[in-house]
Amino acid sequence: MSKKTIEAVEEVKTNNVAEPVDRAKEAIDTLRAQLKEHLQQAEYHRTMATKAQGALEVLLQLHPEENEEN
């Protein structure tokens, strides 16, 4: 969690005078943005892992002796 999100959540928890409903909405918006970003990053990493796996399989077919070590 970002520092901004943590501060907003803490302020809501402690019921500070600084408009807790607005702070809660801000924390919710921030968390939604973070979730979206992390889901996009997860998709990117899955794609890159698939590409790496495919490249590894091709190289292991070209050099089968390397496959015996792992």
TORPATOR-701690 format. One record per residue: residue in one letter; residue number from 1; x, y, z of N, C-alpha, C, O, CB in turn. Coordinates in steps of 0.2 Angstrom, whole numbers, m for minus. Glycine has a CB too. Layout:
// residues N
MARVEX  resn  resi     nX     nY     nZ    caX    caY    caZ     cX     cY     cZ     oX     oY     oZ    cbX    cbY    cbZ
MARVEX     A   NUM      X      Y      Z      X      Y      Z      X      Y      Z      X      Y      Z      X      Y      Z
...
// end
This chain:
// residues 70
MARVEX  resn  resi     nX     nY     nZ    caX    caY    caZ     cX     cY     cZ     oX     oY     oZ    cbX    cbY    cbZ
MARVEX     M     1      4     m6      0      0      0      0      4      6      0     10      6      3     m5      0      6
MARVEX     S     2      2     11     m3      6     17     m3      5     21      3      1     20      7      3     22     m9
MARVEX     K     3     10     26      4     10     30     11      3     34     11      0     34     16     16     34     11
MARVEX     K     4      1     36      5     m5     40      5    m11     36      7    m16     38     11     m6     43     m2
MARVEX     T     5    m12     30      5    m17     25      7    m17     23     14    m22     23     17    m17     19      2
MARVEX     I     6    m11     22     16    m10     20     23    m12     26     28    m16     25     33     m3     18     25
MARVEX     E     7    m10     32     26    m12     38     30    m20     39     30    m23     40     35     m9     44     28
MARVEX     A     8    m23     38     24    m30     39     24    m34     33     28    m39     35     31    m32     38     16
MARVEX     V     9    m31     27     27    m35     22     31    m34     23     39    m38     22     43    m32     15     29
MARVEX     E    10    m28     25     41    m27     26     48    m31     32     50    m34     32     56    m19     28     49
MARVEX     E    11    m32     37     46    m36     43     49    m43     41     49    m47     43     54    m35     48     43
MARVEX     V    12    m46     36     45    m52     34     46    m53     30     52    m58     30     55    m54     30     39
MARVEX     K    13    m48     25     53    m48     21     59    m48     25     66    m52     24     70    m42     17     59
MARVEX     T    14    m45     31     66    m44     34     72    m50     40     73    m50     43     78    m37     38     73
MARVEX     N    15    m54     40     68    m59     45     68    m57     52     69    m60     56     73    m64     43     73
MARVEX     N    16    m52     54     65    m50     61     66    m55     66     63    m60     64     60    m43     62     62
MARVEX     V    17    m54     72     65    m59     77     63    m59     78     55    m64     81     53    m58     83     67
MARVEX     A    18    m54     77     52    m53     78     45    m58     74     40    m55     71     36    m46     77     43
MARVEX     E    19    m64     75     41    m69     72     36    m68     65     34    m65     64     29    m69     76     30
MARVEX     P    20    m69     60     39    m67     53     38    m71     50     32    m68     46     29    m69     49     44
MARVEX     V    21    m77     53     30    m80     50     24    m76     51     18    m75     47     14    m87     52     24
MARVEX     D    22    m74     58     17    m70     59     11    m63     56     11    m61     54      6    m69     67     11
MARVEX     R    23    m60     55     17    m54     51     17    m55     44     15    m51     41     12    m51     51     24
MARVEX     A    24    m61     41     18    m62     34     16    m63     33      8    m61     28      5    m69     31     20
MARVEX     K    25    m67     38      5    m68     38     m2    m61     38     m6    m60     35    m11    m73     44     m4
MARVEX     E    26    m57     43     m3    m50     44     m6    m46     37     m6    m43     35    m10    m46     49     m3
MARVEX     A    27    m47     34      0    m43     27      1    m46     22     m4    m42     18     m7    m44     25      8
MARVEX     I    28    m52     22     m5    m56     17     m9    m53     18    m16    m52     14    m20    m63     18     m9
MARVEX     D    29    m53     25    m18    m51     26    m25    m44     24    m26    m42     22    m32    m52     34    m26
MARVEX     T    30    m40     26    m21    m33     24    m22    m32     17    m23    m28     14    m27    m29     27    m16
MARVEX     L    31    m35     13    m18    m35      6    m19    m37      3    m25    m34     m2    m28    m39      2    m13
MARVEX     R    32    m43      6    m28    m45      3    m34    m40      4    m40    m39      0    m44    m52      7    m36
MARVEX     A    33    m37     10    m40    m31     12    m45    m26      7    m44    m23      4    m49    m29     19    m44
MARVEX     Q    34    m24      5    m38    m18      1    m36    m20     m6    m39    m16    m10    m42    m16      1    m29
MARVEX     L    35    m26     m8    m37    m28    m15    m40    m28    m16    m47    m25    m20    m50    m35    m17    m37
MARVEX     K    36    m30    m11    m51    m30    m11    m58    m23    m11    m61    m22    m15    m65    m34     m4    m61
MARVEX     E    37    m19     m7    m58    m12     m7    m60     m9    m14    m59     m5    m16    m63     m8     m1    m56
MARVEX     H    38    m10    m17    m53     m7    m23    m51     m9    m29    m56     m6    m33    m58     m7    m25    m44
MARVEX     L    39    m16    m28    m57    m19    m34    m62    m16    m33    m69    m14    m38    m72    m26    m33    m62
MARVEX     Q    40    m14    m27    m71    m11    m26    m78     m4    m28    m77     m2    m32    m82    m11    m18    m80
MARVEX     Q    41     m1    m27    m72      6    m30    m71      6    m37    m71     11    m40    m74     10    m27    m65
MARVEX     A    42      2    m40    m68      1    m47    m67      0    m50    m74      4    m55    m76     m4    m50    m63
MARVEX     E    43     m4    m47    m78     m5    m50    m85      1    m49    m89      3    m54    m93    m11    m46    m89
MARVEX     Y    44      5    m44    m89     11    m43    m92     16    m48    m90     20    m51    m94     14    m36    m91
MARVEX     H    45     17    m49    m84     22    m54    m81     20    m61    m84     24    m65    m85     22    m54    m74
MARVEX     R    46     13    m63    m84     11    m70    m86     13    m70    m94     16    m75    m96      3    m70    m86
MARVEX     T    47     12    m65    m98     14    m65   m105     21    m66   m106     24    m70   m110     12    m59   m108
MARVEX     M    48     25    m62   m102     33    m63   m102     35    m70   m100     40    m73   m103     36    m57    m98
MARVEX     A    49     32    m73    m95     34    m79    m93     32    m85    m98     36    m89    m99     30    m81    m86
MARVEX     T    50     27    m84   m101     25    m88   m107     30    m88   m112     32    m93   m115     18    m87   m110
MARVEX     K    51     32    m82   m114     37    m81   m119     44    m84   m117     47    m87   m121     38    m73   m121
MARVEX     A    52     46    m83   m111     52    m86   m109     52    m93   m109     57    m97   m111     54    m83   m102
MARVEX     Q    53     46    m96   m107     45   m103   m107     46   m106   m114     49   m111   m115     38   m105   m104
MARVEX     G    54     43   m103   m119     43   m105   m126     50   m105   m128     52   m109   m132     38   m101   m130
MARVEX     A    55     54    m99   m127     60    m99   m129     65   m104   m126     69   m107   m129     63    m92   m128
MARVEX     L    56     64   m105   m120     68   m111   m116     66   m117   m119     71   m121   m120     66   m111   m109
MARVEX     E    57     60   m119   m121     58   m125   m124     62   m126   m131     64   m132   m132     51   m126   m125
MARVEX     V    58     62   m121   m135     65   m121   m141     73   m122   m140     75   m127   m144     64   m114   m145
MARVEX     L    59     76   m119   m136     83   m120   m135     84   m127   m132     90   m130   m134     86   m114   m130
MARVEX     L    60     80   m129   m128     81   m136   m125     80   m141   m131     84   m147   m130     77   m138   m119
MARVEX     Q    61     76   m140   m135     76   m145   m141     82   m145   m145     84   m150   m148     70   m143   m145
MARVEX     L    62     85   m139   m146     91   m138   m150     97   m141   m146    102   m143   m149     92   m131   m152
MARVEX     H    63     97   m141   m139    102   m143   m135    100   m148   m130     99   m146   m124    106   m137   m132
MARVEX     P    64     97   m154   m132     94   m158   m127     99   m160   m121     96   m162   m115     92   m164   m130
MARVEX     E    65    105   m160   m122    110   m162   m116    109   m157   m110    110   m159   m105    117   m161   m119
MARVEX     E    66    107   m151   m112    106   m146   m106    100   m148   m102    100   m146    m96    105   m139   m109
MARVEX     N    67     95   m151   m105     89   m153   m101     90   m158    m96     87   m159    m91     84   m155   m106
MARVEX     E    68     96   m162    m97     97   m167    m92    100   m164    m85     99   m168    m80    103   m172    m95
MARVEX     E    69    103   m158    m85    105   m155    m79    100   m153    m75    101   m153    m69    110   m150    m81
MARVEX     N    70     94   m151    m77     89   m148    m73     83   m152    m73     78   m151    m70     86   m141    m76
// end
